[in-house]
């Protein structure tokens, strides 16, 4: 499968890579791997199946990893899912497999498959798995996890259970019959296997299981499959999953779940050649092309490839015919040495405006290509006769219709259902991403017309990174958003709600207003248009306005929405951009909403030092609570400098991401001993080795224990402890409205110096008491907590603000008896 990285120059293929693709033409077999998340897949097995066995290989991840942790930034939820989607696509470009998704939303760690399927909607996600199977038509389906729970995560177990159900349902015309009117037919895979494993302290591999060597060396690619797999897996950078390359023998194990068991080969009893579709004559035709393939002149295979294309077009089996026609089409493009490019000097095209596109065709090899056209929408341009290695250029302008769809990931076009994305277009379901704006180039190659689709991309040159490409996005005429995600009203102090509005076109009239559903708040201008004084806005201009918020006396939260009109249309979105070097720039649109949160809050001490970790938005919340916050780096952590702070807070996974934290242990402990408060938010015990007592004055270890039920009852083990009483009285009400989970990575094996404040449990489990531990040390105190403040504070949960304020309150008399 040929594909390039969107953030880089379009990929050219070596003759070795082309030879591998030629060999794939004679293999008609497919394997689908199924698991729950990005990074669950066995990249070594995928690489081996795609590049050694030459099967069409796919990975179906039920979720996009939205509920995971983030080691490289502060994105959470849908934003993180967008990052992990692109990381998976980067991985597939390396290992050669294809990528699919269901509509399931990753809502965080789950301890049972029943919870997962209840949250997702069992039938909805089962239908997605069936749909992908019916479209992909795998001969063999492989799961990463078993149905019996050894995978250690409810999502993992659910993925195996759904795969087992879908194995049968895909072949049953009475199951999801509406799909059969959408271009698919029923499909029965030959077998369903579980790819058993030995990791995380769990060994499910047995000698009586089917075994397959997957550590071979591929001389065409110049790499072993362990090397390819490591490069692929290391694309999961947001999860900190960089791994070393592995060389040498590696055996994969498989247990048969359904269908016939393999004896000699994974594809036992599957015809992998053209015979399976009564087209055996094509076998020798492909072999002859391979035999005559010239490494230094791949263009000399074009005539034979064009003839092969015509013959494949006579095949009656529509599935394999279309797959192989696409494969031959790609080979013709890449063997020809053709360079085709469609670029813009801007990344954004505006509804109702024009977009200039630069079209370039270069026949670099001098192949027999007589003419070239390019089509976009209903228009086309004709290139001059192509000459060897000479750029033929056409500048082209297209009109973006006022009602053109903005560029939005298809799964975010509609409001989400509770546990899944709301995708109504059946043809979009399963796809990894939305189709880009594209140009179709038409070429007469060796006397036969071929079409090649190329995305329209923004091209620019970075002085350090060189030539870069990014996707072009269609954006609305007007963008608007609030200045923050949460506006916190502490006690009864009024809050100004600042808004920003940007015009992407000249607009004669703009009116903006905020919509609120509740009547408990008093927002000036709410539901009443605020018209800008000049009557309109010019292109690229920003306007700001402020709405007043006078809170009532009781705690509450509500969502507000900003809307604006230009006299014809209503706008309520703004553009978000996520940029990391290892993936293409991600542009998507978010509703212009914010949360109002009124909280009765007392604080003690006002100067907080914050040591960043993997990335979170806790400092922003602290500022809204009234604290002065200073970000600290290693050189700032000296005994003299720390004395000014009432409390020091470490960001999530700070001890996992900053190895230098070990260097400042003595300074931090002296700070506590002298009367300071050190609050450590959760760390994991598997990033830079086990986190031991080096972070704390007294020993404890960090477990993987967690409470996934965000509504789990919280028991107060020490109701008179200052953490529950000063300066705010903490009650059960403070644990209402929490999102996703209660706590993660609990403390265990704690020294007797620690006080355990809470206990709680998930349904059907024992009480856990390691979510919050506190110890006095000298004149100060140390706090470790797995409570997910990094989720609750940005979500505007009132009780989370109060509890956090208590934990960093610096009043020694309340703690030191």
Secondary structure by P-SEA (a helix, b strand, c coil): cbbbbcccccccccaaaaaaaaaacccccbbbbbbccccccaaaaaaaaacccccbbbbbccccccccccccccccaaaaaaaaaaaaaaaaaacbbbbbbcccccccccccaaaaaaaacaaaaaaaaaaaaaaacccbbbbccccccccccaaaaaaaaaaaaaacccccccccccccccccccccccbbbbbcccccccccccccccccccccccccccccaaaaaaaaaaccccccccccccccbbbbbbbbcccccccccccccccccccccccccaaaaaaaaaaaccccccccaaaaaaaaaaaaaacccaaaaaaaaaaaaaaaaaaacbbbbbbbccccccccbbbbbbbbbbccccccccbbbbbccccccccccccccccbbbbbbbbbccccccccccccccccccccccccccccccccccccbbbbbbbbcccbbbbbbbcbbbbbbbccccbbbbbbbbbccbbbbcccccccccccbbbbbbbbbbbcccccbbbbbcccccccccccccccccccccccccccbbbbbbbbbbbccccccbbbbbbbbcccccccbbbbbbbccccccccccccbbbbbbbbbccccccbbbbbbccccaaaaaaaaaccbbbbbccccccccccccccbbbbcccccccccccccaaaaaaaaaaabbbbbbcccccccccccccccccbbbbbcccccccccccccccccccccccccccccccccccccccccccccccccccccccccccccccccccccbbbbbccccbbbbbccccccccccccaaaaaaaaaaaccccccccc
